[in-house]
Amino acid sequence: MSDFANGKLGDTGNALSSFTQSFPLYGGVAFPVSLGRFYLSDEWAVTKNLKLTYGLRVEEDFNPTCIEKCFVLTNVPFDSPSYQGGVNVPYNTTLTKTSNLFYNSEGPIVQPRFGFAYKPPFGHNKTVIRGVSDCFPPITPTA
């Protein structure tokens, strides 16, 4: 028990190893996550019974940055053929501190939209047939 209290592992004073407690370099860091969104839409009354709606949405999730280089990535992407790792490669040689969370940021995502509203000549102007087609990106950003 005295070895443990003195920071050593072992039962007779012959320490197998020693251990220390480390503290982070920064008490807290801030990194902005910027998002860009733009939407444009219009309607066109083709006839008194048919209205077309069309639009375009553009989204971009920018690569989060940290001035203090608080992100750690492998030197090259893990699935890259040039990645070297294994039992004989020291773990800290495969890692690097970086300011960006991802290796590359995905470019803008373009999402076209189209819809229609049609009032058939029957139904005493109470019937409307509507349809829409949208293209949505994945919910979470990927890099």
N, C-alpha and C positions, 0 to 999 in steps of 0.2 A: 504494500500500500504506500510505503514511503517513496518508492520509485515512481509510482504514478503521480504523487503529489509534487515530486521534484521534476516532473516532465520527462521521465524515462520509462521505457517499457522493459520489463525484466523483473525477475524475482530475487536476484542476489546482488544487485548493483552492477552486473554486467549488462549494460543496456543493449537491447536488440536494435533500438533506434530511438531517436528523440523527436519530439514534436513541438511545434510552436503555433501560436494563434496569429493569424494574419487579419488585417483590417483593410477595407476598401480604400482606394486612393481618394475617392470623392464621396462626400456624404450624400450627394444626389446629383443627377445629371438630367438635363432636359434635351429632348430631341424632337423637333417638329415633324409631324406627319402631314405633308401637304397633299391636298386633293384638288383636282381641277374638274369642273363640271360645266357643260354648256349645252343648252337645249334650244332648238329652233323648230317652230311648228306653224302650219298654215292650214286653212280650210278653203275648199273650192266647191261652190255650188254648181255642179255640172248642169243639172236641170232643177226644176222646183221639187222633184221627188228624190234626187240623188245628191248627196254631199260627200266629198272625199276629204279626208284628213291625212296629212303626211307630215313627217317631221324627221329630225335628225338629232341624236344626242351623242356627244363626245365626252368621254371620261378618261382621266389619267390619274393614276396613283403614283406620286413621285417617291423616289427612294429616300427613306428617312435618313437624316444625317445627325451626327453627334460630334460636336467640336472636340470633345475630350478623347475621341477615338475609343468609345466605350463598347463597340461591337467587336466580336472575335469571330473570324472566319478562317477556313482552311486556306492555305496559300493559293491553291487552285480549287475549283469545284471538286467535291468529293467523287463525283462520277466521271471526272475527266480522265483520259488515258495518261496524262502526265502526273496525276496524283501519286505520290509515293508514301506509303505507310507500311506498317508491319511491326513485328516484334523488335527488329534491330534499328528502327528509326525512332529517335526520341520524339515524344509526343509534342513538346513545345516547338520543335522545328517545323511542324506541319501547320502551325497556327500563326496568324498575324492579327494585330489590332488594326482596326480600320474605322473610318468615319461613316461608312455607308453600311446599311443593314443587309443589302443584297449585292451580289456581284454586278448584275445588270438590272436596270429597271425596264419594265414592259412599256412599250410606247402607247400612244393614245388608242382607245378602243372606240370604234365608230359603231353606232347602233341605229340603223334605219327603222322607222315606224310608219305603218300605213293603216288606215281605217276607212270605213264607209258607213253611211247611214242611208237607208233606202225606205221610202214610204210607198208601198204598193198602191195601185189605184183602187183596191178593195179595202174594206175595213173602216170606212168613214173617217179617214185621217187619224185613226187611233192605233194603227199597226205600224211599227217601225222595225225593220230588220237591220241589225248592226253586226259589224265584223271588224276585227283588228288583227294585225300581225306585227309583233315586236321581236327584236333580237336583243337579248340580255346577256351581259358578261357573267363570269363566275362570281360568286358572292365574295370570296376572299381573294386578295391579290396574290399573284404568283410571280415568281421571279426566275 
